[in-house]
Amino acid sequence: MIGSKGLLVFAGSVAVAGTAWSSNAATEGNLAAIAPHRALSSIRTQHVAIIVTPRVVPEYDSASITVNGLAGARSVEVRMLGASGIRGTLLPWIKLHRQRRTWRARLPQPVLPGIYPIKLRSVPSHSAQNEIVYLRVYDGGTDFQPLFVAPEEVAAWWATQIAGGSLVAVRRWHRTDFDHRLSSLHRVFVIAYDPSGDPASPDKLGAWITAVKEGYHGKWHLLEASTTPP
């Protein structure tokens, strides 16, 4: 995460990597920070339990997954949706290993921070595959950022509360080909803001803000901010 010092300065009109700016719909006045509420990364349905331990891992670390209640299955596999490997391709299905009546595996490490829904499949198939558990790859403190209804509000909050300025413009940033994170759970914005808080100032700063959603039915919070595209 970055503060308000040492950021790239744009003199006069604002432009980043040839991007034209659009006016921002999110303002400081409509920010709606909500106290964080975090669910455990486990579900139980029809006597099937899927547990990810730990629920949050830092980058370059890994987690384990345990599935109980599928003792009669011949095989069990899981996949982290949207997770990229070191070669920039999607991580494959991971086979779980039977330990008596339990299935276990070590999850591979996604190369990008974010939240990854875990899909389950088994032979024979089971209804538990429709339930969602997540692996979160977060830096320390990310899990406790304030929550917002819209991802644009995350960018506005960062510009005002972290950088200490005022948001001038925000535009959605098109991600690279190796970034397969689900767009329904991740949004990247390039923003222009005035560190002095004066919109009439001729000089603006630029930053890239990545917002993450705490599950399909959750709210948005800051994942990372940088002076270069993620």
Buried (B, 14 or more C-beta within 10 A) or exposed (E): EBEBEEBEEBEEEBEBEEBEBEEBEBEEEEBEBEEEEBEEBBBEEEEBBBBBEEBBBEEEEEBEBBBBBBEEBEEBBBBBBBBBBEEEEBBEEBEBEBEEEBBBBEBBBBBBBBBBBBBBBBEEEBEBBEBBBBBBBBEEEBBEBBBBBBBBBBBBBBBBBBBBBBBBBBBBBEBEEBBBBBEEBBBBBBBBBBBBEEEEEEEBBBBBBBBBBBBEEBBBBBBBBEEEEB
